[in-house]
Amino acid sequence: MVSLGVLVFTFASSGLGSLTGGFTGLMSGQGNAAAEHLVVEQVTFTSSGGSLAITLTNSQTSATPTSFQQMITWDPATYTTYEATNLGNIRFCTTTSCSTELHSWLESCSGTCSSGGSTSTTATAWVNLGSNIITASGGTLTIYMVFEPTSTNFDGVYWGEAPQLSGTYAQYDNGASVFAAYFNGNTPTSGFTVTTGGTPAYSVTQSVGYTGPGGLTINAIHVAGVGGANPDPVFAFNTAITNTGLVTEASFSNANIGTGTGIAGLVDSGTAASVLNGISVGDGAGTSYFAQEYDIAGAITTGTNSAGAGTTAWAYATMTYTGKAATSWSAFVAPQLYSATGGNSGTVNNNPLSGVAGSVYLGTFAASSGGFPVSIYYNFMRARYYPPAGVMPTYPALGSVTPSSGANVYVRNVGTISSTLVSVFVVDQTTGTLEGQFPLSPSIVVNVGTYVDIPYTILSFTLTHGQTYSFTVTSSLGNSVKFNAEET
């Protein structure tokens, strides 16, 4: 039976004790079947937060690949009004309401991201564009940097950060969702294979409480030991990547600079013992800071382009592979990513991966022996897609934030069956204006005896002080519940 009456309710706030902000509830109506009985317990209005439009332009003659990783840099000190101190309230989305979030990863700040990120002058993030392709020759895509309330933190799902930036190592690291392949110091060692046969044999273990970049205490993946031949493949990581243009990068420390050791590379098999083709940037050959290694049909060459003086200090290795049609590949080792300044670089004129029809994998090579074992510590290693013609899509300098406003609606199920919420209609009762019909995609399930929060990022509209708004929440069964609230 459907009740058409409009009742006035006084709702207890049990279970909502953690909520903040005042609200005025004028009335809640029932339009519910007896089994599917919903009530709106609370509406809270917010005018905090906002968004920045970022229009990406691809000037090259080829489109970006699917799941392309776009670098975004900005000046956090410009937006301190909207930012949490650690930048944890930022999200990258396809709409201003952030109805569709993009997996994104905070890489670094100029200063300390964990406590002073909002006052840094530069921050760098990587955004996985998902299925959104930027077409060639001037194609554009607009995404949004959305600032949620400053009480919002990283979720480690859509918005994460480099493993060493969190108070607890890798607490919010979502790199595996952002990059084509990724591991950090907490990645299960079962994801790696090694070549066997040496004494001590190659192994991949986790080193807990290791001194990492900047003197921070981290967990690290430790690759160590000796192979059965000299040289040979060391390890392979089992995440398959399409054989296309890729950039591999690693934050690492080489504890034995006397051994020619690969640091960041690509191989043709996820099983190290089966690797027959691959390329890798490394160091340590003859105590060098930089070198390149490659494998062609099982014949491995190490120590190519050796240069510089080896060190056990934390550094970055970067290798650029432009795809199967390439005739060369390049790399560098340096104290920082994106620039070989202070380090060494080189190019090798071959392409051992040109004939690999299947997938490629993160992996390396080494020239090890009993007296020269491998000992590499990794903070992280990743592979990202090579930009069109090597040029990252560009965007204008970020401008002013467009403030956002809206309402959070808290709906409780006091019926006897679960309910699926599918949409919310918001009407300005003072003017009779429909502020929006907001589909809930995906829909929201409210189990019996529980409540859900429909957030302002979904129910985003322009608030007018002193106006009364009605919120009509509809379910998949066609029932609805209405609630009026005044923005005071």
C-alpha positions, 0 to 999 in steps of 0.5 A: 500500500502506498501512503500519499500523506505528508507527515512531519517527522522528528528524526534522531541522529543516532549513527550520524554523530560524526556528521558536522554542519547545521541543517533545517528539516521542515518535512519528510514525506512518505511515498513508500511501499510498506516493505521499502520504507525510506526516510531522509534523516538529514540534509547538509548544505556546503559551499566549500570546494570547487574545481579547475578546468584543465583542457588537454591538447594533443598537437601530434599526429597520433592519438593518445593510447587508452589508459594514457598517463597524463602529467599534471603540474600546478602551484599548490600555494595558489590554491591554499584556500581550497586545499587540505594541507597534504593535498589529500582532498584533490580529485581528478574527474571528468566533470565538475561534480566529480561523478566520474573520478580518474585514477591519479597519483601524487608524485612529489611536491617542492617541499614536504607533501605530507604536511606542507603540500598546500604551501609548496610552489610545485606539485606533480601528479599523474592522471590515468585518462582511462578510456578518454582518448585525445585525438590527433592533430589538435584534439582536446579533452577537458578534465577537472581538478576538483577540491573536496572539503578540506577534511577529505583525505586520500582514498588510496583508490582514485587519489593516491600518492607515492609510497614514501609520501604517506605517514605509513609507507604506501598507505595511500599508494594506488600506483597499480591503478594508475600506471601500466605496471607498478610495484612498491616496497609492499608489493607481494613478492609472489608477483616476481620470478627470478633466474635460478642457479647461482650461489646465493641464488637470486631472490626477491624479498621485502626489506622492512624499515629500510632507509629510503629517499631523503632519509625516510623510513620505507619498505623496499623490494630487495633484489639480491643474489647471483644467477646461474650464468654471467650475464643473465636475466635477474627478475621479471614482474608478472604484470603483462603490458602491451608491446607499445611505446613505454617509459619505465622508471624506478626509484632505487638504491644500488648497494653493490656498485661493483656489479653491472646491474639492470635497474629498470627495463622491459623483457619478453616474459613474465618468467625470468628463466624464459626471457630471451629478449629485453632492454634495461637501464642499469649501473654498477658495471665497473662501478659506473653510475650509468650503463645499458643492457640488452638481450637478443635471442638469449645473448645478453650484453651488459655495460654498454655506454658505461659512464659516471661514478657509482654511488649507493645513494638513492637515484632514479633510472629512466628508460624510453622505448618508443615501440616495435618500430623503433630502431633505438632506445635511450635511458639515463640515471640521475638524482631526479626524474625527467632530467639527466642533469647530474647523471649520465645518459645514453642510446643504443641503436637496436630493438630487441623487442621489435619481434615480440608479438605478445606482452612485455614485462618489467624486468632486468639483467645483470653480470653477477658472480660469486664475488659480485652479487646483485643488491638493489633496493626499490622504492617503486618501479613503473611503466607508463605509456609513451606520449604521442611522438614523445610530446605530452599533451599540453594545457594552459596555465591553471586559472581560478577555482570555480567554487562549488556548492550543493547538498549532502542527503542522508537516507535511511532504510527503515523498511524490511527489504533493501532499497536501490536509490536511482535518482534525486530531484532538487527543486528551489521551492522559493522560486519553483526552479528545478535545480537538477535531476541527478541520476545516481550512477552507479545506483546506491543500495541502502540495506535494511537498518542502515543509511547512506550519504548522497554527497554534494559532489553528486548533488551539486547546484548553486545555492542561494542563501535563505532559500528552501529546497526540496529533495525527492529521492527515488528508488528502482521500484518507483517509490520516492521520499521527499524532504524540504530543507532551508539553506540558512 
